[in-house]
C-alpha cells in the first residue's frame, strides 16, 4: 500500500478533539471533597488532556476546577501558556494530601515547580479559591481516582 494513502487514511479516521488555539471539550468530571467542601473537577488523565488543561477557557464555574492525574509520582511542573483564567494549583501526594498551593498568572510561561518530590495529583481552581475556602496544605482530598503507582 502506498504510504501516502496509509497516512491519509489514518488522518481521516482520527477524531479531532480540539485545535491548538481553542479549548479542549469539557472532560468527564468527578466530585471531590475537602472537609465539607465539594468540588466538581474535570479529570485530565492522559497526556493530551494534561497538556491542554484549561488553556483558552474563559471562565470556571464556582467550586469547579480541573484535576490532573499525573503519569507517574514525582516532582510536578505547570505553566499557564494560553491559559486565560488566573488559577491556583494544589499539588497532592498519592494519599490526596495537599502538599503545597501556588498561585499562577494568566498567559505566563513561568514554570511553577512542586517543592515536594512525590506528587500524584494537581488540582487547578480559580486563583484564591483555596484560601477563600480556608483550605491549606496538610488537608486531604477525597474522591480521587487511583494514582499511577511507580
Rosetta blueprint (number, residue, H / E / L):
1 X L
2 X L
3 X H
4 X H
5 X H
6 X H
7 X H
8 X H
9 X H
10 X H
11 X H
12 X H
13 X H
14 X L
15 X L
16 X L
17 X L
18 X L
19 X L
20 X L
21 X L
22 X L
23 X L
24 X L
25 X L
26 X L
27 X L
28 X L
29 X E
30 X E
31 X E
32 X E
33 X E
34 X E
35 X L
36 X L
37 X E
38 X E
39 X E
40 X E
41 X E
42 X E
43 X E
44 X E
45 X L
46 X L
47 X H
48 X H
49 X H
50 X H
51 X H
52 X H
53 X L
54 X L
55 X L
56 X L
57 X L
58 X L
59 X L
60 X L
61 X L
62 X L
63 X L
64 X E
65 X E
66 X E
67 X E
68 X E
69 X E
70 X E
71 X E
72 X E
73 X E
74 X E
75 X L
76 X L
77 X E
78 X E
79 X L
80 X L
81 X L
82 X L
83 X L
84 X L
85 X L
86 X L
87 X E
88 X E
89 X E
90 X E
91 X E
92 X E
93 X L
94 X L
95 X L
96 X L
97 X E
98 X E
99 X E
100 X E
101 X E
102 X E
103 X E
104 X E
105 X L
106 X L
107 X L
108 X L
109 X L
110 X L
111 X L
112 X E
113 X E
114 X L
115 X L
116 X L
117 X L
118 X L
119 X E
120 X E
121 X E
122 X E
123 X E
124 X E
125 X E
126 X E
127 X L
128 X L
129 X H
130 X H
131 X H
132 X H
133 X L
134 X L
135 X L
136 X L
137 X L
138 X L
139 X L
140 X E
141 X E
142 X E
143 X L
144 X L
145 X L
146 X L
147 X L
148 X L
149 X L
150 X L
